[in-house]
Amino acid sequence: MTKLTLKRLYPDLKVLKGLLSFISRWGDRNLKIATGPEDITNVVLDQCVLTNLSNNQSQKIEFNQSAMSSVFIPSEDLAKTLGQLLSNGQEAQSYPKFIRLLLSSDEFISTELALPGIAAKDLKSAAELQGQSIFPGIQSAVLSFISPEPLSGKPDTYLVIWITQRRIESLFDALKIEGIFLWEVIPSAAIVASTLPKKIFKDCGATITTYVSSLNSFPIHWSRVHSSDFENKDLRQHWGKELNENFSTGFVKPFRISELDINRSSVLFKPAEALALEDARRRNGQIKRASFAIAITILLCAVPFLIQSVQFRLLANELVDVRSLSNTARQNRDFVVSQREEWAAINEYPDQNIPDIMFSLQELLYPDKLKNLEITEGVIEIEGESSNPQLILQRLEQHPLFTEAAFSRATNNNRYFIDFRLSTVNFDGYMVRYFLEN
């Protein structure tokens, strides 16, 4: 019998196995639609030199003659040099697809922005809404990073680091031509400053010197001074006195920035395509987790069902045997039930208990006289004479055996007519139960 039961369950098990296999393939297929970068190559730009932090190989950017006077390194020249650095003489297909670009502090600018009464989650949006008014001369949208905590001694004032969206898009488009995906841009000065607690990092660029300090991996100070301004003796003495004891004296080489420090950095700027890819990865991760949860739920729900199916088939055979042994008892039970149903209308006819009614009325009406009494299916009609019919009505209402007492007709010459019901019987319920069709 057990072999027969398992044989019958085999199609159910086969269907369950196919369902779980389908869910697994579906989740894997959706996850591969937009997989994120498994390996991101970190590249540092410093003093017109690109350094690949994965192997510490460097290459200087060669400028076009028309770009020599540009403030920033042209994106096309940077992308071409980066392509050569990553290829290392190999075919283009061996490039790392995703890169994280660490730019020098010349590319960024900072401001202190007062945002009173703004929730922490809305700080970035509030700052970027004011970008055009803060930089009216920039014909481009700006991207920002805003410190999550207000500046020390300046409540509701936050440090904001800016870069133009045009620069990010230009870098992304130029690198895309070279077959490289720009995952995010990070200011290298912010990473170096985060490794120097209670010090100010001095980043010397070609034309601009930037001073950066950090607390708990977040920048708390970011100021820029043009190199030409240091020709002013008073300014040079002021900066020297202000920062001489605080800024780091050792120059941090680009290849000394560790992968761990980069991964901990919170100051980052993502291109729109990277944000879209990250959102797709998040959605597909949710799909994968939901698929796995569904598969586990189905499996947990199916196991008890299969166990119950086996038990049901085993007990079904036992039930057949038990029924064969209980035929006589079942026939006797059916006979009793049929007799009860046939005689129930008679046995359960409401008992009006006339003697109790008469004795109760005698006590209530004494010493008045009762001339007429009718009892029909729990409804009692009495007729008599009394000097105070209202008193009789009140007594009937207060007696536990009677209910719904009321004058059926107006009294005349002390003559009264009162109708009331027995509270102990329910003829309406009896009729509904046994004679509903009639």
Secondary structure, DSSP 8 states (H G I E B T S, - for coil): -HHHHHHHHHHHHHHHHHHHHHHHHHHHHHHHHT---SSEEEEEEETTEEEETTTTEEEE----GGGTT-SS--HHHHHHHHHHHHHTTS-GGGS-SEEEEEE-GGG-EEEEEE-TT--GGGHHHHHHHTHHHHSTT--S-EEEEE-SS--TT-TTEEEEEEEEHHHHHHHHHHHHHTT-EEEEEEEHHHHHHHTSTT-EEEEE-SSEEEEEEEETTEEEEEEEEEGGGGGSHHHHHHHHHHHTTTB--S---GGGS-HHHHHH----B--HHHHHHHHHHHHHHHHHHHHHHHHHHHHHHHHHHHHHHHHHHHHHHHHHHHHHHTHHHHHHHHHHHHHHHHHHHHHTS----HHHHHHHHHHHHTTSEEEEEEEETTEEEEEEE-S-HHHHHHHHHHSTTEEEEEEEEEEETTEEEEEEEETT--HHHHHHHH-S--
